[in-house]
Structures are given as C-alpha cells and as structure tokens.
Amino acid sequence: MIVKSIRCEVKYIPLKTPFITALRRVETIEFVRVHVICEDDEVGIGEAPATMAITGENIEIIMVSIAKVKEILIGLDVTKALELLHEQSIGSSAKAALDIAFMSLLGFFKLQNTLAIQTDITISLNAVDTMVHDAKSACEYGMNILKVKLGSDITHAIEVTQKLSSTLPNAKLLIDANQAWSLEESLKYVNAVEELNIELVEQPVIAEDLDSLKIVTNATKIPILADEATFTLEDVKRVTKTSSADMINIKLMKCGGVSKAVEILEYARANKIKCMLGSMLEGPYSINAALYLAFNYRDVIEYVDLDSPLLYKEASDELDFTFCGSKISAKDTQTDLQ
C-alpha cells in the first residue's frame, strides 16, 4: 500500500461535566483526526488530542507537525512511512495520530481475546463533598475502580482519600497527583493513608525528579505508578532499572502511538513489569486503538484507564467497543479502525 494523501480535521466532543486535575480543566475534548489515504483507496484514521500541559502540543502544533512531515511520507509504502515517521522531530501526539492510522492500514487492530475488560472512571478534583458525591454516584452505576484526581493542597488530598476509603470500602482507589506534590508532601501523604484501602499512587512528584520518586516508592507499601516520567521505552527502562517506581503508565500520546506502545508492552512482558494503559481525554479512534492493546495485553496491563467515552456528553457511534458501566466489551460485529 502506497500513501497517496494525508489530510486532517479538527473535532470536538463536549463532556458531561468539567474534567479537572492539578494540571488542567477541560470542558470539551479538542482533537485532530488524520486520514491517511492509499493508492488503493484504503483509509487509515488516527487521532491526537490537544494536551499542552502534558505533551506540549496544542491543536495548532499538532496540525503544523503533521503538515511538516506529510510530504516526506506521501509516496512511500505504509511500512516504510511508519518507520520514517518515528525518525522525525515532531511531538509525540502528532506522531501517535499518524502511527494509529498507519497501524490500522497494516491490519494491526484485531482481537486475540474477546473477554470483557474493566476501565476505571475519573473523579475530578473538586471540593471534598463533591468528590465523595461523584464517587458514590459512579459506584452506584457499577463503576468501582476510581481514578481520583488530587491537587497541590495536601490536607485536602488526605481528607478526600480518607473519606472515600471509609465511605466506599469496596471501591478500588487509584490516586493521581499529576506531579502536584513536593517530596515532603508526598511522604506526608503516603504516611497518612498507609493503612487505607488504596491500590496505587500515581506520579506524586514532578516527572524529572526520579530521585524523589524513588524515595517515595521506598517509603511506602502502597504501589507507586510513574506516568509523566515514562514517555518512551528509554524512560521506562530508566525508571524500572533504578527501581524509581513500582509500575508504569503507558499512553499512546506520550510514546508516539501504537507501534511504540507495543515495544514498551513487550519489554514490560519480558521483564514482568506491571502496567497501567492510560489515555488523555481522547476521541473514539484513538481510544479504539488503545482498547485493542488493553484486550490483547491483559497479562501485562493491570489497570485500564480508558474512560473518555464514559465522559462524553453524548455516546459515540465510532467506537469498536461497548461500555456498560466500567465493563468494556467488543461489539458483536468487529470492525477495524479504517
């Protein structure tokens, strides 16, 4: 298959309620959808959301990046285009959009195991009572794996965690600080919640400070998950070889797409590294791509954080999967991402 043309469009999906973390507040998902058209008229589709606070890319940067490389890729066989894409100096999200499209053209998106999986649901950063209310509501709808977003106020963070643990003892709490805490605050937090029912604490300190991350990891029995500290396979190797965290979070928009996520997952499988497969706030095609990985690498992926479709104001008809509460199943008639 020879790449004939590449075109982009900007898409928007309103959310039911604002998504709030220590890094950002989002009311509408904004993303680039890229169409890669081949000479035989086969089309591959990929997507990349604007996540300036995390990847350093907004919509304009993603669009400019794709425009910058598309003339290099047009005219090449898809396999060669995919290889050359990852040699280019553009952002990881722009690469991911093209990578997803190329991988779909190469027929990558097939299920090896169709048993249903379960995603978490995000509880946005808010006032304590609001967060407890939102968490209760999620559990009432059968969503008992809670990705709890906490901020820089460590007293608030501890209070939220304590109240959620006591109010919802059967819920699995995945605590996500999004780099909001200092080393001292991180140690204060894990010491205060050590005996509570917590599955993990995600990226408590800034991504670059692996020394502090390792200190926190060694200071608590609660598993520590590295997220912003692990963009690439090289980052994953650095974090795991230094024992700076207990687990890693893989996201297509951080690593540059499906092909790069597969490299990390294969490394994790070979080295018995526990993973979360996460996402930004994303559109249906990039969520589809991540879900194929979640289904096919379930032996490596301990936690699935692909709840964007649950947050959409209106359900999408472009998903290859159905969401029932936190349970995700493949649709009866499986389709590729093309």
Residue pairs with C-beta under 8 A, 6 or more apart in sequence:
1 38
1 39
1 40
1 42
1 77
1 78
1 105
2 38
2 39
2 75
2 76
2 77
2 78
3 36
3 37
3 38
3 73
3 74
3 75
3 76
3 77
3 78
3 81
4 37
4 38
4 39
4 74
5 36
5 37
5 74
6 34
6 35
6 36
6 37
6 66
6 70
6 73
6 74
6 98
7 34
7 35
7 37
8 32
8 33
8 34
8 35
8 63
8 66
8 67
9 32
9 33
9 35
10 30
10 31
10 32
10 33
10 59
10 63
11 30
11 31
11 32
11 33
11 47
11 283
12 28
12 29
12 30
12 31
13 28
13 29
13 31
13 283
13 312
13 313
13 316
14 27
14 28
14 29
14 312
14 313
14 314
15 26
15 27
15 28
15 29
15 281
15 311
15 312
15 313
16 311
16 312
16 313
17 124
17 311
18 25
18 26
18 27
18 124
19 25
19 26
19 27
19 122
19 124
19 281
19 311
20 26
20 124
20 125
20 126
20 149
21 124
21 125
21 149
21 151
21 176
21 178
22 125
22 149
22 150
22 151
22 152
22 177
22 178
22 179
22 180
23 53
23 54
23 178
23 179
24 53
26 281
29 49
29 281
29 282
29 283
29 308
29 312
30 49
30 50
30 59
31 47
31 48
31 49
31 50
31 59
31 282
31 283
31 286
32 47
32 48
32 49
32 50
32 59
32 62
32 63
32 66
32 94
32 97
33 45
33 46
33 47
33 97
33 283
33 285
34 45
34 46
34 47
34 48
34 66
34 97
34 98
34 101
35 43
35 44
35 45
35 101
36 43
36 44
36 45
36 46
36 78
36 98
36 101
36 102
36 105
37 43
38 44
38 78
38 105
42 105
42 338
43 105
43 338
44 78
44 100
44 101
44 102
44 103
44 104
44 105
44 337
44 338
45 100
45 101
45 104
45 285
45 337
45 338
46 96
46 97
46 98
46 99
46 100
46 101
46 102
46 104
46 257
46 285
46 286
46 289
46 337
47 97
47 100
47 282
47 283
47 284
47 285
47 286
48 57
48 62
48 93
48 94
48 96
48 97
48 253
48 286
49 93
49 253
49 280
49 281
49 282
49 283
49 286
50 57
50 58
50 59
50 62
51 57
51 93
51 253
51 280
51 281
52 58
54 228
54 253
54 254
54 280
55 91
55 92
55 93
55 253
55 254
55 280
56 91
57 65
57 91
57 92
57 93
57 94
61 91
61 94
62 91
62 93
62 94
62 97
65 90
65 91
65 94
66 90
66 94
66 97
66 98
68 88
68 90
69 85
69 88
69 90
69 94
69 98
72 84
72 88
73 81
73 84
73 85
73 98
76 84
78 102
78 105
78 106
79 106
81 102
82 99
82 102
82 103
82 106
82 259
85 95
85 98
85 99
85 102
86 95
86 99
86 256
86 259
86 260
88 95
92 231
92 253
92 254
92 255
92 256
93 253
95 256
95 257
95 260
96 252
96 253
96 255
96 256
96 257
96 258
96 286
97 257
97 286
98 257
99 252
99 256
99 257
99 258
99 259
99 260
100 252
100 257
100 258
100 285
100 286
100 289
100 337
102 259
103 109
103 257
103 258
103 259
103 289
104 289
104 336
104 337
104 338
105 338
107 336
108 258
108 292
109 288
109 289
109 292
109 320
109 336
109 337
110 292
110 334
110 336
111 292
111 295
111 296
111 330
111 334
112 295
112 296
113 295
113 296
113 298
114 295
114 329
114 330
115 298
116 327
116 328
116 329
117 294
117 295
117 298
117 304
117 327
117 328
118 145
118 304
118 326
118 327
118 328
119 145
119 304
119 305
119 306
119 307
119 310
119 323
119 326
119 328
120 143
120 145
120 146
120 147
120 172
120 174
120 303
120 304
120 305
120 307
120 326
121 138
121 143
121 145
121 146
121 147
121 307
121 310
121 326
122 147
122 149
122 307
122 311
123 131
123 134
123 135
123 138
123 146
123 147
123 148
123 149
124 131
124 134
124 149
125 131
125 149
125 150
125 151
126 134
128 156
128 159
128 160
128 163
131 148
131 160
131 164
132 160
132 163
132 164
132 167
135 146
135 148
135 164
135 167
135 168
135 171
136 167
136 168
138 144
138 146
139 146
139 168
139 170
139 171
141 325
142 324
142 325
142 326
142 327
143 310
143 325
143 326
144 168
144 170
144 171
144 172
144 326
145 171
145 172
145 174
145 199
145 303
145 326
146 164
146 168
146 171
146 172
146 173
146 174
147 174
147 176
147 305
147 307
148 160
148 161
148 164
148 173
148 174
148 175
148 176
149 176
149 178
150 156
150 157
150 160
150 161
150 175
150 176
150 177
150 178
150 180
151 157
151 177
151 180
152 180
152 181
152 185
154 181
154 185
154 188
154 189
157 175
157 177
157 181
157 189
158 188
158 189
158 192
158 193
161 173
161 175
161 189
161 192
161 193
161 196
161 198
162 192
162 193
162 196
164 171
164 173
165 173
165 193
165 196
165 197
165 198
169 197
171 197
172 197
172 199
173 196
173 197
173 198
173 199
174 199
174 200
174 202
174 225
174 303
174 305
175 193
175 198
175 200
175 201
175 202
176 201
176 202
176 203
176 227
177 186
177 189
177 201
177 202
177 203
177 204
178 202
178 203
178 227
178 228
179 203
179 204
179 205
179 206
179 207
179 228
180 204
181 189
181 204
181 205
182 205
182 212
183 205
183 209
183 212
183 215
183 216
185 204
186 201
186 204
186 205
186 212
186 216
187 215
187 216
187 219
189 201
189 204
190 201
190 204
190 216
190 219
190 220
190 222
191 219
191 220
193 222
194 220
194 221
194 222
198 222
199 223
199 303
200 222
200 223
200 224
200 225
200 246
200 247
200 303
201 216
201 220
201 222
201 223
201 224
201 225
202 224
202 225
202 227
202 249
202 276
203 213
203 225
203 226
203 227
203 228
203 229
203 249
204 213
204 216
204 224
205 212
205 213
205 216
206 212
206 228
207 227
207 228
207 229
208 229
210 229
210 238
210 239
210 242
210 244
211 244
213 224
213 226
213 229
213 239
213 244
213 245
214 242
214 243
214 244
214 245
216 224
217 224
217 243
217 244
217 245
217 246
218 243
223 246
223 247
223 274
224 245
224 246
224 247
225 245
225 246
225 247
225 248
225 249
225 276
226 239
226 244
226 245
226 247
226 248
226 249
227 248
227 249
227 251
227 276
227 278
228 254
229 235
229 239
229 244
229 245
230 236
230 239
230 248
230 249
230 250
230 254
231 254
231 255
232 254
232 255
232 256
232 260
233 255
233 260
233 263
233 264
233 267
236 248
236 264
236 267
236 268
236 273
237 267
238 244
239 245
239 248
240 248
240 271
240 273
246 274
247 273
247 274
247 275
247 276
247 302
248 264
248 268
248 273
248 274
248 275
248 276
249 275
249 276
249 277
249 278
249 305
250 261
250 264
250 265
250 268
250 275
250 276
250 277
250 278
251 261
251 277
251 278
251 279
251 280
251 290
252 258
252 261
252 279
252 286
252 289
252 290
253 279
253 280
253 282
253 286
255 261
255 264
258 289
258 292
258 293
261 277
261 290
261 293
262 293
264 275
265 275
265 293
265 297
265 300
265 301
267 273
268 274
268 275
268 300
269 297
269 299
269 300
273 300
274 300
274 302
275 297
275 300
275 301
275 302
275 303
276 301
276 302
276 303
276 304
276 305
277 290
277 293
277 294
277 297
277 301
277 303
277 304
277 305
277 306
278 305
278 306
279 286
279 287
279 290
279 305
279 306
279 308
281 308
281 311
282 290
282 308
283 308
283 316
283 318
284 309
284 316
284 318
284 319
285 318
285 337
287 306
287 308
287 309
287 319
288 318
288 319
288 320
288 321
288 337
289 337
290 306
291 306
291 320
291 321
291 328
292 320
293 301
294 301
294 304
294 306
294 328
295 330
304 328
306 328
307 326
309 315
309 316
309 319
309 323
310 323
310 326
319 331
320 330
320 331
320 334
320 335
320 337
321 328
321 329
321 330
321 331
322 328
322 329
322 330
322 331
